[in-house]
Each structure stands twice: as C-alpha cells, then as structure tokens.
C-alpha cells in the first residue's frame, strides 16, 4: 500500500513537471478600456511616471513604497525604480518608446520577489470622442515561471490589476 501511494505521488510530480515543460516559453497579458477623454489627456498620465500615483494599482498596495525617478520627467529615457515588500517587490522600469498620443513601450525589470524582464505596452486609439487604451505585458516564461503557472493563473492575477489600473486611469482622465 505504501509503495502504491509513493508511486502515485511520484507520477503526479513527474506529470506536473512535464506539463510545465510543454507550456509556452513566453506570455502575454492584455486588457483594454474605453476612456471618455481624448488621447492627449490620457497619454500624459502614463508617459510621466510621477503621475502613476493617481491610477496605478501597485502604488496603493504598499504605503511604505520607496520610489526614485531618473532621466527626463517624461517620455523616452524616463525611469522609475521602486522598492517595496511582498506583492510590490523591487524593480525598475524605463520608457523606451513614446509616440505622442499613440503608444508607450516600457522595459520592466523585476528583481524581487522574483527576477523577470518584460515589456509593457500602452496603445491609445481615438474612439467616439474618447480613447481606447490597451495595456499589455509580455516576455519570456522560463521553466520556473511555467512551473508556478501550473498552480497560479498569472493572467488572472496581473490581468486583474490591469483592469483595476484602467478603471483608475479612466477616473483620473475623465475628471
């Protein structure tokens, strides 16, 4: 009986490890919202990291979050580093592309709680007097991340924060 239980446990572990190995080696999370404000009012809220306090859901998780800003105040080269605890972790992001009222691309480097290097993109499209905003993040999914994704749905976890952030962005832009 004990051997059978051990065999079942070993088969389950091998199954989980094998399933993680065949999962995609990259990921993409994307959410969109329509904001009743023109792109020229929405775009600056993202293009200037100091303005993220008004809408980013991660800004409110850790009241003791330490922030530092380097480079220009906005646009290409602007950088934001943070140091927090738990869910917020430690990392840095830098705007690498900024096309006014159209698109922003950000290089994300997470240090803690785990290391990751991803790209975040914001696109803005005029729509019926407002702006259709899409927030996406994509990057590599190394084996350990794929193994974690067997147990935790990253799209739900991060995508939920994107939904919250877009709702906050909508409220801030529509004032």
C-alpha positions as CSV (number, residue, x, y, z in Angstrom):
1,X,0.0,0.0,0.0
2,X,2.8,2.5,0.9
3,X,4.6,1.7,-2.4
4,X,1.4,2.4,-4.3
5,X,1.0,5.8,-2.6
6,X,4.6,6.7,-3.2
7,X,4.2,5.7,-6.9
8,X,1.1,7.9,-7.2
9,X,2.9,10.8,-5.7
10,X,6.0,10.3,-8.0
11,X,3.7,10.1,-11.1
12,X,1.9,13.2,-10.0
13,X,5.1,15.2,-9.5
14,X,6.5,14.0,-12.8
15,X,3.2,14.9,-14.5
16,X,3.3,18.4,-13.1
17,X,6.9,18.9,-14.1
18,X,6.2,17.5,-17.6
19,X,3.2,19.7,-18.0
20,X,5.2,22.8,-17.1
21,X,7.9,21.8,-19.6
22,X,5.5,21.8,-22.5
23,X,3.8,25.1,-21.7
24,X,4.6,28.2,-23.9
25,X,8.0,29.8,-23.3
26,X,6.6,33.3,-23.5
27,X,3.5,35.0,-22.1
28,X,1.2,38.0,-23.0
29,X,-1.4,39.6,-20.7
30,X,-3.6,42.3,-22.2
31,X,-6.6,44.4,-21.1
32,X,-8.4,47.3,-22.7
33,X,-10.8,50.0,-21.7
34,X,-12.5,53.0,-23.3
35,X,-12.0,56.3,-21.6
36,X,-14.2,59.3,-22.2
37,X,-11.3,61.6,-22.7
38,X,-9.1,62.4,-25.8
39,X,-5.7,60.7,-26.1
40,X,-3.9,64.0,-25.4
41,X,-5.5,63.9,-21.9
42,X,-4.9,60.2,-21.2
43,X,-1.4,59.8,-22.7
44,X,0.4,62.2,-20.2
45,X,-0.9,60.2,-17.2
46,X,1.2,57.2,-18.4
47,X,4.1,59.0,-20.1
48,X,5.2,60.6,-16.8
49,X,5.9,58.0,-14.0
50,X,5.3,60.6,-11.3
51,X,1.6,60.7,-12.4
52,X,1.2,56.9,-11.9
53,X,0.3,57.5,-8.3
54,X,-3.1,58.7,-9.5
55,X,-4.0,55.4,-11.2
56,X,-1.6,52.5,-10.8
57,X,-3.0,49.8,-8.6
58,X,0.5,48.8,-7.4
59,X,1.1,52.3,-6.0
60,X,-1.6,51.8,-3.3
61,X,-0.6,48.3,-2.1
62,X,2.5,49.3,0.0
63,X,2.2,52.6,1.9
64,X,5.9,52.5,2.6
65,X,6.9,52.0,-1.0
66,X,10.2,53.8,-1.8
67,X,10.4,55.4,-5.3
68,X,13.1,57.1,-7.3
69,X,12.9,58.8,-10.6
70,X,15.8,59.3,-13.0
71,X,16.2,60.7,-16.5
72,X,13.8,63.1,-18.1
73,X,10.5,63.8,-16.4
74,X,8.5,62.1,-19.2
75,X,8.9,60.1,-22.4
76,X,11.9,58.1,-23.7
77,X,14.6,57.7,-21.0
78,X,12.3,58.4,-18.1
79,X,12.9,55.7,-15.4
80,X,11.2,54.7,-12.2
81,X,12.6,52.4,-9.6
82,X,10.7,51.1,-6.6
83,X,11.4,49.1,-3.5
84,X,8.6,47.6,-1.6
85,X,7.6,44.4,0.2
86,X,5.6,41.3,-0.8
87,X,3.5,41.8,-3.9
88,X,5.1,45.1,-4.9
89,X,8.7,43.8,-4.7
90,X,11.7,45.6,-6.1
91,X,12.3,46.7,-9.7
92,X,12.8,49.3,-12.3
93,X,11.0,50.4,-15.5
94,X,12.1,52.7,-18.2
95,X,10.2,54.2,-21.2
96,X,11.9,53.0,-24.3
97,X,9.4,54.3,-26.9
98,X,7.0,57.1,-26.7
99,X,4.9,58.2,-29.6
100,X,2.6,61.1,-28.5
101,X,-1.0,60.1,-28.0
102,X,-0.4,56.8,-29.7
103,X,1.9,54.3,-28.0
104,X,4.3,53.9,-25.0
105,X,6.6,51.0,-24.5
106,X,8.3,50.3,-21.2
107,X,11.1,47.9,-20.3
108,X,10.3,46.3,-16.9
109,X,13.0,44.7,-14.8
110,X,11.7,42.9,-11.7
111,X,14.3,42.0,-9.0
112,X,12.1,40.7,-6.1
113,X,10.2,38.7,-5.3
114,X,11.5,37.0,-8.4
115,X,13.6,38.2,-11.3
116,X,11.9,38.9,-14.6
117,X,12.5,41.1,-17.7
118,X,9.4,42.0,-19.6
119,X,7.9,44.7,-21.8
120,X,4.8,46.7,-21.0
121,X,2.9,48.5,-23.8
122,X,0.2,51.1,-23.8
123,X,-1.6,51.9,-27.0
124,X,-4.1,54.7,-27.5
125,X,-6.7,54.9,-30.2
126,X,-9.3,57.7,-30.6
127,X,-12.8,56.3,-30.4
128,X,-16.1,58.2,-30.5
129,X,-14.6,61.3,-28.8
130,X,-12.7,59.2,-26.2
131,X,-9.7,56.9,-26.2
132,X,-9.5,53.1,-26.4
133,X,-6.5,52.2,-24.2
134,X,-4.8,48.8,-24.3
135,X,-2.4,47.8,-21.6
136,X,-0.3,44.7,-22.4
137,X,2.7,43.0,-20.8
138,X,4.8,40.3,-22.5
139,X,8.0,38.5,-22.0
140,X,9.8,35.2,-21.7
141,X,8.5,32.5,-19.5
142,X,11.4,30.4,-18.1
143,X,10.8,27.0,-16.8
144,X,10.4,28.0,-13.1
145,X,7.7,30.6,-14.2
146,X,5.9,28.0,-16.2
147,X,6.0,25.6,-13.2
148,X,4.5,28.4,-11.0
149,X,1.8,29.0,-13.6
150,X,0.6,25.4,-13.2
151,X,-0.7,26.5,-9.8
152,X,-1.2,30.2,-10.2
153,X,-3.0,31.9,-13.1
154,X,-0.8,34.9,-13.9
155,X,-3.4,36.2,-16.4
156,X,-6.0,36.5,-13.6
157,X,-3.5,37.9,-11.1
158,X,-1.9,40.5,-13.2
159,X,-4.8,41.0,-15.6
160,X,-7.0,41.8,-12.6
161,X,-4.5,44.6,-11.6
162,X,-4.6,45.8,-15.2
163,X,-8.4,46.0,-15.1
164,X,-8.2,47.9,-11.8
165,X,-5.5,50.3,-13.2
166,X,-7.5,51.0,-16.3
167,X,-10.6,51.8,-14.2
168,X,-8.4,54.2,-12.1
169,X,-6.9,55.7,-15.2
170,X,-10.4,56.2,-16.6
171,X,-11.5,58.0,-13.4
172,X,-8.3,60.2,-13.4
173,X,-8.6,61.1,-17.1
174,X,-12.3,61.8,-17.0
175,X,-12.1,64.4,-14.1
